[in-house]
Structure formats: C-alpha cells, structure tokens
Amino acid sequence: MLFLAILLLAAMLATLFFLVRGLVNMAGTTTSDLEGTGPSERAIQSNKMMQKRILFQAIAIGIIALILMIASAKG
C-alpha cells in the first residue's frame, strides 16, 4: 500500500509539473506565434505537454482506483 501511495504522489507531482510547464509555455505566446501559417513550435510544445499531463492524470486516477479496490477488499 505504501508503494501505491508513493506512485500516486509521483503521478500527482508529474501532473503538476506538466501543468505548470504548459502554463509557462502558454504565457510566453507572442503575436507571431498566433499569426502565421500552420501551428507554431510553441503550440506544438503546448499540445505535447497537455498530452503528458492527461497521461499522468489518468495514471493517478488508475492508482486511486486500485487503492480503493484494495481498501474495500480488506473490508
């Protein structure tokens, strides 16, 4: 159970890290990033960070579900 708690904490911290990193990236958006043809390099980076954040959120939710299943089995 301690192992799952540590994994959950790591997944939550990874989610927070990619959230903050994505917000910082988005805050640095310039007019030239918004105007132009096709997606800018910053937009592509932002999309990749959002995908990683969603991945770690899903992992955290899965770990929570696993912890709850184990806790309910113990009664």
N, C-alpha and C positions, 0 to 999 in steps of 0.2 A: 504494500500500500504506500509506503514511503517512496518507493521508486516511481510510482504513478504520480504522486504529488510533485516530485522533482521534475518529471517530464511535463506535467501540466504547467508548472511555473516557467519552465524553459519555453514552452509553446506560447504562453502569455507574454513573456518578455520579447520573444521574436515578433509577435504580432504588434506589440507596442513599438518596437524598433522600426519595423517597416512602415507603420502608420506615421510616425514622426518623420522618417526619412522621406516619405511621399509628400507630406505636407510642406517640408522644407523645399523639396524639388518644385512643388506647385507654386510656392510663394515666389520662386525665382523666375517665373514665367515672364517673358518680355513680349513686347508688341510684335517683334519679328518672329517669335515662336508662334504667335496666333495667326499672323498673316503669312501667306506663302502657300506653296503647293504641297499637298501631302502632309502627313504627320511630321512634326518636328522631332528632333532627337530627344528633347525634354519630354514630349508627350509619350514617346515610346518607353522611356525610362519610367515615367509615372505609371504607365499601364503595367509594366513588369513588376513594379513594387506593389501595386494593388493586387496582382495575382498572387504574389508571395504572401501578402497579408491575409488574403482569403484562405490560402492553403493552411497557414498556421492557425487561423481561426477554426477551420474545420478539424484540424488535428486536436486543438484544445477541446472542442466540443465532443469529439470522439473519446478523449481521455476522461472527460467528465462523465459521459455516459457509461464508460467502463467502470469508473469508480462507484457510480451509483448502483450499477448492477452487482458489483461485488459486495457493496454495503447491504443491499437488500437481500442478497443470498445468505449473508451471515445472520440476518434476522435482527 
